[in-house]
Amino acid sequence: MRGGGGIVGIHSATGSERNWPWFQAVMGGKFVRHPKLQKFTVRVKDAKHPATKGAPATFEWEDECYYTENLNPDLKVLLVTDPTKLDDPKRATEYPGDKFGDSVPLSWYHEYDGGREYYIALGHKDEHYSMPVFRQQLRGGILWAMGLEKIGK
């Protein structure tokens, strides 16, 4: 990172190295918990990034919806979902409560410590990796983190 490189985090990457503050800051935050695997609607919040360029404005997805804390304030969020529409009996009494309103972040990017980071919380199921909407997310995020794709206007 410090030499201008990049890193890409997929799904449980925010659950790694939870006691290492630098890694949390690079990755964008620290995984806390998720409700059961279920279907939910994903909304594209920023369609100008290479990861989201050409993606539908919303799409249905089945996954674990990750809740992440200690979010780096420099994050630029790409994908969100509405946590109030999830089957999550613990949401009112445990993190995140109503912290995110109707937009819990699922994917983001930022520049940190001289490098670039892209993260997507989706990707629990093997079959996700053959789905075009997910593959585009990964491809665009990887190319941006490598410095090979720029963010559109």
Contacts in CASP RR format, 6 or more apart in sequence:
PFRMAT RR
TARGET T0000
AUTHOR 0000-0000-0000
METHOD contacts of the structure
MODEL  1
MRGGGGIVGIHSATGSERNWPWFQAVMGGKFVRHPKLQKFTVRVKDAKHP
ATKGAPATFEWEDECYYTENLNPDLKVLLVTDPTKLDDPKRATEYPGDKF
GDSVPLSWYHEYDGGREYYIALGHKDEHYSMPVFRQQLRGGILWAMGLEK
IGK
1 7 0 8 1.000
1 26 0 8 1.000
1 112 0 8 1.000
1 113 0 8 1.000
1 114 0 8 1.000
1 115 0 8 1.000
1 117 0 8 1.000
2 113 0 8 1.000
2 114 0 8 1.000
2 115 0 8 1.000
3 114 0 8 1.000
3 115 0 8 1.000
4 114 0 8 1.000
4 115 0 8 1.000
4 116 0 8 1.000
5 114 0 8 1.000
5 115 0 8 1.000
5 116 0 8 1.000
5 145 0 8 1.000
5 146 0 8 1.000
5 147 0 8 1.000
6 115 0 8 1.000
6 116 0 8 1.000
6 117 0 8 1.000
6 145 0 8 1.000
6 146 0 8 1.000
6 147 0 8 1.000
7 26 0 8 1.000
7 27 0 8 1.000
7 116 0 8 1.000
7 117 0 8 1.000
7 118 0 8 1.000
7 145 0 8 1.000
8 117 0 8 1.000
8 118 0 8 1.000
8 119 0 8 1.000
8 138 0 8 1.000
8 141 0 8 1.000
8 142 0 8 1.000
8 145 0 8 1.000
9 27 0 8 1.000
9 117 0 8 1.000
9 118 0 8 1.000
9 119 0 8 1.000
9 120 0 8 1.000
10 119 0 8 1.000
10 120 0 8 1.000
10 123 0 8 1.000
10 138 0 8 1.000
11 64 0 8 1.000
11 66 0 8 1.000
11 120 0 8 1.000
11 121 0 8 1.000
11 122 0 8 1.000
11 123 0 8 1.000
11 124 0 8 1.000
12 31 0 8 1.000
13 27 0 8 1.000
13 119 0 8 1.000
14 24 0 8 1.000
14 27 0 8 1.000
14 28 0 8 1.000
14 29 0 8 1.000
14 30 0 8 1.000
14 31 0 8 1.000
14 66 0 8 1.000
14 68 0 8 1.000
14 119 0 8 1.000
14 121 0 8 1.000
15 30 0 8 1.000
15 31 0 8 1.000
16 23 0 8 1.000
16 27 0 8 1.000
17 23 0 8 1.000
17 24 0 8 1.000
18 24 0 8 1.000
18 30 0 8 1.000
18 31 0 8 1.000
22 113 0 8 1.000
24 30 0 8 1.000
24 70 0 8 1.000
24 72 0 8 1.000
25 72 0 8 1.000
25 112 0 8 1.000
25 113 0 8 1.000
26 112 0 8 1.000
26 113 0 8 1.000
26 117 0 8 1.000
27 117 0 8 1.000
27 119 0 8 1.000
28 68 0 8 1.000
28 70 0 8 1.000
28 71 0 8 1.000
28 72 0 8 1.000
28 75 0 8 1.000
28 108 0 8 1.000
28 110 0 8 1.000
28 112 0 8 1.000
28 117 0 8 1.000
28 119 0 8 1.000
29 68 0 8 1.000
29 69 0 8 1.000
29 70 0 8 1.000
29 71 0 8 1.000
29 72 0 8 1.000
30 68 0 8 1.000
30 69 0 8 1.000
30 70 0 8 1.000
31 66 0 8 1.000
31 67 0 8 1.000
31 68 0 8 1.000
32 67 0 8 1.000
32 68 0 8 1.000
32 69 0 8 1.000
32 95 0 8 1.000
32 96 0 8 1.000
33 67 0 8 1.000
33 90 0 8 1.000
33 94 0 8 1.000
33 95 0 8 1.000
34 64 0 8 1.000
34 65 0 8 1.000
34 66 0 8 1.000
34 67 0 8 1.000
35 64 0 8 1.000
35 65 0 8 1.000
35 86 0 8 1.000
35 87 0 8 1.000
35 88 0 8 1.000
35 89 0 8 1.000
35 90 0 8 1.000
35 91 0 8 1.000
36 64 0 8 1.000
36 87 0 8 1.000
36 88 0 8 1.000
37 62 0 8 1.000
37 63 0 8 1.000
37 64 0 8 1.000
37 124 0 8 1.000
38 62 0 8 1.000
38 63 0 8 1.000
38 65 0 8 1.000
38 86 0 8 1.000
38 87 0 8 1.000
39 60 0 8 1.000
39 61 0 8 1.000
39 62 0 8 1.000
40 60 0 8 1.000
40 61 0 8 1.000
40 62 0 8 1.000
40 63 0 8 1.000
40 65 0 8 1.000
40 81 0 8 1.000
40 82 0 8 1.000
40 85 0 8 1.000
40 86 0 8 1.000
41 58 0 8 1.000
41 59 0 8 1.000
41 60 0 8 1.000
41 61 0 8 1.000
41 81 0 8 1.000
41 82 0 8 1.000
41 85 0 8 1.000
42 58 0 8 1.000
42 59 0 8 1.000
42 60 0 8 1.000
42 61 0 8 1.000
42 79 0 8 1.000
42 80 0 8 1.000
42 81 0 8 1.000
42 106 0 8 1.000
42 122 0 8 1.000
43 57 0 8 1.000
43 58 0 8 1.000
43 79 0 8 1.000
43 80 0 8 1.000
43 81 0 8 1.000
43 82 0 8 1.000
43 103 0 8 1.000
44 52 0 8 1.000
44 55 0 8 1.000
44 56 0 8 1.000
44 57 0 8 1.000
44 58 0 8 1.000
44 78 0 8 1.000
44 79 0 8 1.000
45 77 0 8 1.000
45 78 0 8 1.000
45 79 0 8 1.000
45 80 0 8 1.000
45 103 0 8 1.000
46 52 0 8 1.000
46 76 0 8 1.000
46 77 0 8 1.000
46 78 0 8 1.000
47 53 0 8 1.000
47 54 0 8 1.000
47 55 0 8 1.000
47 57 0 8 1.000
48 151 0 8 1.000
48 152 0 8 1.000
48 153 0 8 1.000
49 76 0 8 1.000
49 78 0 8 1.000
49 109 0 8 1.000
49 140 0 8 1.000
49 141 0 8 1.000
49 144 0 8 1.000
49 151 0 8 1.000
49 152 0 8 1.000
50 139 0 8 1.000
50 140 0 8 1.000
50 141 0 8 1.000
50 143 0 8 1.000
50 144 0 8 1.000
50 149 0 8 1.000
50 150 0 8 1.000
50 151 0 8 1.000
51 78 0 8 1.000
51 107 0 8 1.000
51 109 0 8 1.000
51 118 0 8 1.000
51 120 0 8 1.000
51 136 0 8 1.000
51 137 0 8 1.000
51 138 0 8 1.000
51 139 0 8 1.000
51 140 0 8 1.000
51 141 0 8 1.000
51 144 0 8 1.000
52 78 0 8 1.000
52 79 0 8 1.000
52 107 0 8 1.000
52 137 0 8 1.000
53 136 0 8 1.000
53 140 0 8 1.000
53 152 0 8 1.000
54 136 0 8 1.000
55 133 0 8 1.000
55 136 0 8 1.000
55 137 0 8 1.000
56 133 0 8 1.000
59 133 0 8 1.000
61 122 0 8 1.000
62 125 0 8 1.000
63 121 0 8 1.000
63 122 0 8 1.000
63 123 0 8 1.000
63 124 0 8 1.000
63 125 0 8 1.000
63 128 0 8 1.000
64 124 0 8 1.000
65 81 0 8 1.000
65 83 0 8 1.000
65 86 0 8 1.000
65 88 0 8 1.000
65 104 0 8 1.000
65 106 0 8 1.000
65 121 0 8 1.000
66 106 0 8 1.000
66 121 0 8 1.000
67 83 0 8 1.000
67 95 0 8 1.000
67 96 0 8 1.000
67 104 0 8 1.000
68 105 0 8 1.000
68 121 0 8 1.000
69 95 0 8 1.000
69 96 0 8 1.000
71 105 0 8 1.000
72 110 0 8 1.000
72 112 0 8 1.000
74 110 0 8 1.000
74 111 0 8 1.000
74 112 0 8 1.000
75 105 0 8 1.000
75 108 0 8 1.000
75 109 0 8 1.000
75 110 0 8 1.000
76 108 0 8 1.000
76 109 0 8 1.000
76 110 0 8 1.000
77 103 0 8 1.000
77 105 0 8 1.000
77 107 0 8 1.000
77 108 0 8 1.000
78 106 0 8 1.000
78 107 0 8 1.000
78 108 0 8 1.000
78 109 0 8 1.000
78 120 0 8 1.000
79 105 0 8 1.000
79 106 0 8 1.000
79 107 0 8 1.000
79 120 0 8 1.000
79 122 0 8 1.000
79 137 0 8 1.000
80 100 0 8 1.000
80 103 0 8 1.000
80 104 0 8 1.000
80 105 0 8 1.000
80 106 0 8 1.000
81 103 0 8 1.000
81 104 0 8 1.000
81 106 0 8 1.000
82 101 0 8 1.000
82 102 0 8 1.000
82 103 0 8 1.000
82 104 0 8 1.000
83 91 0 8 1.000
83 96 0 8 1.000
83 97 0 8 1.000
83 100 0 8 1.000
83 101 0 8 1.000
83 102 0 8 1.000
83 104 0 8 1.000
84 91 0 8 1.000
84 101 0 8 1.000
84 102 0 8 1.000
91 97 0 8 1.000
96 104 0 8 1.000
105 121 0 8 1.000
106 120 0 8 1.000
106 121 0 8 1.000
106 122 0 8 1.000
107 118 0 8 1.000
107 119 0 8 1.000
107 120 0 8 1.000
107 121 0 8 1.000
107 122 0 8 1.000
107 137 0 8 1.000
108 118 0 8 1.000
108 119 0 8 1.000
109 116 0 8 1.000
109 117 0 8 1.000
109 118 0 8 1.000
109 119 0 8 1.000
109 141 0 8 1.000
109 144 0 8 1.000
109 145 0 8 1.000
110 116 0 8 1.000
110 117 0 8 1.000
111 117 0 8 1.000
116 144 0 8 1.000
116 145 0 8 1.000
116 147 0 8 1.000
117 145 0 8 1.000
118 140 0 8 1.000
118 141 0 8 1.000
118 142 0 8 1.000
118 144 0 8 1.000
118 145 0 8 1.000
120 137 0 8 1.000
120 138 0 8 1.000
120 141 0 8 1.000
122 128 0 8 1.000
122 134 0 8 1.000
122 137 0 8 1.000
123 129 0 8 1.000
123 134 0 8 1.000
128 134 0 8 1.000
129 135 0 8 1.000
129 138 0 8 1.000
140 149 0 8 1.000
141 149 0 8 1.000
143 149 0 8 1.000
144 150 0 8 1.000
144 151 0 8 1.000
END
